[in-house]
């Protein structure tokens, strides 16, 4: 359904995923959609929101394609999200190990 065990993702989760997808560099709407497994129209709407928040900027707009990249603020925010996910993931691994020991 959406990569989250059949659970609908929140706007915040979708936007975080989009920001992280833009970390490697410039991407088209379609590239972001494919990488994140988020519907193209949904990506388009959230990119517009992220532009308004100053986290993403549009590099190129033509009749057929739009290309986006992170702003400096967006880069910092996305890096923070990655770090937070890594710390949360490490915490979850510890909990799983403790469960296995207790079993």
Secondary structure, DSSP 8 states (H G I E B T S, - for coil): --SSTT----HHHHHHHHHHHTTTS-EEHHHHHHHHT--HHHHHHHHHHHHHTTSEEEEEE-SS-EEEEE-HHHHHHHHHHHHHHHHHHHHHHHHHHHHHHH-
